[in-house]
Amino acid sequence: MPELLMPSLASEGRRLIRRAELQRKIPFSMVHIWRLEKKSEFPRRVSIGPNAVAWFADEIDEWIEGRIRAGGRAPRRREAADAA
């Protein structure tokens, strides 16, 4: 699948990934990802068309690195609220 770059962000090198690539990186169901997004515990998706969404690859990578640093555990609600 070709890389998706938003025109205004192309010079910054921000790459968008679609659902299939996201699920290769994060083996969660889309419902679980949606729930995490709603709780602001996962990077928000970006609408790229009427029926298409994507995520910024760098935000996903940062989220994964954060989970690894935290020992794979989700932040406690109080920690998540303090970070916001």
Secondary structure as GFF3:
##gff-version 3
##sequence-region A 1 84
A	DSSP	beta_strand	4	5	.	.	.	ID=ss1
A	DSSP	three_ten_helix	7	12	.	.	.	ID=ss2
A	DSSP	beta_strand	15	17	.	.	.	ID=ss3
A	DSSP	alpha_helix	19	25	.	.	.	ID=ss4
A	DSSP	alpha_helix	30	38	.	.	.	ID=ss5
A	DSSP	beta_strand	46	49	.	.	.	ID=ss6
A	DSSP	beta_strand	52	56	.	.	.	ID=ss7
A	DSSP	alpha_helix	57	69	.	.	.	ID=ss8
A	DSSP	alpha_helix	77	83	.	.	.	ID=ss9
###
